[in-house]
């Protein structure tokens, strides 16, 4: 009896290797998400400092001196002046499509902008940002929350996914 069970499991395993979606009634996966794709040129020119805006979704929070950097995943960072902790002031928004993380070292800071690692510096009292270095395709492509994935050309970058 034990041998028959093992043979049945092995046979089912082998048959499943040959089955296609059509063999099982067309059970293919359709994602509930659509990728947000930028051209490589637009992506590399997308980092800007803008006026403060409402916080829609929060990610990690970073404390640098009197400032808080609140990540809005895949969109950017809210820059909050926290010199007076009882009355923080949202001053700026650092737009960085595809970003989820930041680290500061001296005058520079580094972000993961989708698939790229980017080194930046603030200029003119945080009114401008200067890109000092970009290393392309260091990180994996961003996958949808439901595990789906889309192929893009070398001139395109997935920076987020939106719910259909």
Secondary structure per residue as TSV (DSSP state, phi and psi in degrees):
chain	resnum	aa	ss	phi	psi
A	1	X	-	360.0	-41.9
A	2	X	H	-62.5	-39.9
A	3	X	H	-67.1	-37.2
A	4	X	H	-65.0	-39.1
A	5	X	H	-64.9	-43.2
A	6	X	H	-64.5	-42.9
A	7	X	H	-63.1	-40.8
A	8	X	H	-63.1	-42.3
A	9	X	H	-65.2	-44.0
A	10	X	H	-62.3	-44.1
A	11	X	H	-63.0	-45.0
A	12	X	H	-62.8	-38.4
A	13	X	H	-63.7	-43.1
A	14	X	H	-67.8	-41.1
A	15	X	H	-63.2	-38.4
A	16	X	H	-64.2	-24.6
A	17	X	H	-69.7	-25.9
A	18	X	H	-96.4	-11.4
A	19	X	-	-75.5	143.5
A	20	X	-	-113.2	174.6
A	21	X	T	-58.2	-36.9
A	22	X	T	-66.1	-33.9
A	23	X	T	-67.1	-26.7
A	24	X	T	-109.3	31.5
A	25	X	T	82.9	24.4
A	26	X	S	68.9	33.5
A	27	X	-	-78.6	65.9
A	28	X	-	-91.0	159.6
A	29	X	-	-91.1	128.7
A	30	X	-	-114.9	122.3
A	31	X	-	-73.5	148.0
A	32	X	S	-88.0	4.1
A	33	X	E	-122.6	152.5
A	34	X	E	-118.5	133.3
A	35	X	E	-72.3	144.4
A	36	X	E	-97.5	113.9
A	37	X	E	-117.4	131.8
A	38	X	E	-112.4	149.9
A	39	X	E	-66.4	154.2
A	40	X	H	-56.8	-40.1
A	41	X	H	-64.7	-48.7
A	42	X	H	-63.0	-40.6
A	43	X	H	-58.8	-48.2
A	44	X	H	-70.5	-18.0
A	45	X	T	-105.3	15.1
A	46	X	-	-91.5	-8.8
A	47	X	-	-81.3	115.6
A	48	X	E	-144.0	157.1
A	49	X	E	-100.4	126.4
A	50	X	E	-125.6	174.2
A	51	X	E	-63.7	156.0
A	52	X	-	-58.0	150.5
A	53	X	-	-143.5	162.6
A	54	X	-	-62.3	145.2
A	55	X	-	-82.2	121.3
A	56	X	-	-96.9	-40.4
A	57	X	S	-147.4	138.0
A	58	X	-	-110.0	147.3
A	59	X	-	-119.6	-134.2
A	60	X	-	-70.2	153.9
A	61	X	E	-120.9	131.6
A	62	X	E	-119.3	139.2
A	63	X	E	-111.4	120.7
A	64	X	E	-130.9	107.6
A	65	X	T	58.6	-126.2
A	66	X	T	-90.8	10.9
A	67	X	E	-114.8	145.9
A	68	X	E	-110.2	135.7
A	69	X	E	-113.0	110.4
A	70	X	E	-103.7	115.5
A	71	X	E	-74.2	131.3
A	72	X	E	-104.7	103.2
A	73	X	T	-49.8	130.2
A	74	X	T	70.1	7.6
A	75	X	T	-122.9	-49.3
A	76	X	E	163.2	-157.1
A	77	X	E	-129.9	133.5
A	78	X	E	-85.5	128.4
A	79	X	E	-103.0	116.8
A	80	X	E	-118.2	124.4
A	81	X	E	-78.5	116.0
A	82	X	-	-113.7	27.7
A	83	X	S	-59.0	-34.2
A	84	X	S	-114.6	92.6
A	85	X	G	-57.1	-23.6
A	86	X	G	-79.3	-10.3
A	87	X	G	-148.4	68.7
A	88	X	-	-66.8	149.8
A	89	X	E	-122.6	121.5
A	90	X	E	-77.3	114.2
A	91	X	E	-99.6	-42.3
A	92	X	E	-145.9	169.6
A	93	X	E	-130.8	124.9
A	94	X	E	-95.1	104.9
A	95	X	E	-78.1	120.9
A	96	X	-	-146.5	79.8
A	97	X	T	-53.3	132.8
A	98	X	T	90.0	1.4
A	99	X	E	-85.8	143.9
A	100	X	E	-135.4	-9.1
A	101	X	E	-149.3	155.9
A	102	X	E	-149.8	148.8
A	103	X	E	-142.9	143.4
A	104	X	E	-110.0	140.7
A	105	X	E	-147.2	111.1
A	106	X	T	61.3	-129.2
A	107	X	T	-82.5	-12.4
A	108	X	E	-102.8	162.3
A	109	X	E	-141.4	155.4
A	110	X	E	-125.4	138.1
A	111	X	E	-129.0	155.1
A	112	X	E	-97.0	102.0
A	113	X	E	-97.1	94.5
A	114	X	T	54.5	-109.8
A	115	X	T	-91.8	-6.8
A	116	X	E	-105.0	151.4
A	117	X	E	-102.5	124.5
A	118	X	E	-126.0	132.0
A	119	X	E	-100.5	133.3
A	120	X	E	-135.4	161.6
A	121	X	E	-139.5	144.6
A	122	X	E	-82.2	149.6
A	123	X	E	-133.8	156.2
A	124	X	T	55.3	47.5
A	125	X	T	61.3	45.7
A	126	X	T	68.6	20.9
A	127	X	T	-93.0	-17.8
A	128	X	E	-137.2	159.8
A	129	X	E	-129.6	140.7
A	130	X	E	-116.5	127.7
A	131	X	E	-83.8	119.7
A	132	X	E	-97.2	-23.8
A	133	X	E	-163.3	145.1
A	134	X	E	-134.8	126.2
A	135	X	E	-110.3	113.8
A	136	X	T	-79.7	146.1
A	137	X	T	56.3	42.3
A	138	X	-	-82.5	-36.5
A	139	X	S	-104.7	158.2
A	140	X	-	-70.0	159.4
A	141	X	-	-61.9	144.4
A	142	X	-	-72.6	125.1
A	143	X	-	-95.5	157.2
A	144	X	-	-68.5	156.0
A	145	X	T	-58.3	-26.0
A	146	X	T	-91.3	8.3
A	147	X	S	90.8	1.3
A	148	X	-	-80.0	165.4
A	149	X	-	-145.4	150.7
A	150	X	-	-130.8	143.3
A	151	X	-	-80.6	137.6
A	152	X	-	-130.0	159.4
A	153	X	-	-79.7	172.8
A	154	X	T	-68.4	-13.8
A	155	X	T	-97.2	12.7
A	156	X	E	-131.2	153.5
A	157	X	E	-139.1	130.6
A	158	X	E	-81.5	121.9
A	159	X	E	-109.8	-11.5
A	160	X	E	-174.0	175.7
A	161	X	E	-133.9	138.7
A	162	X	E	-114.9	146.0
A	163	X	E	-71.7	131.3
A	164	X	-	-63.0	360.0
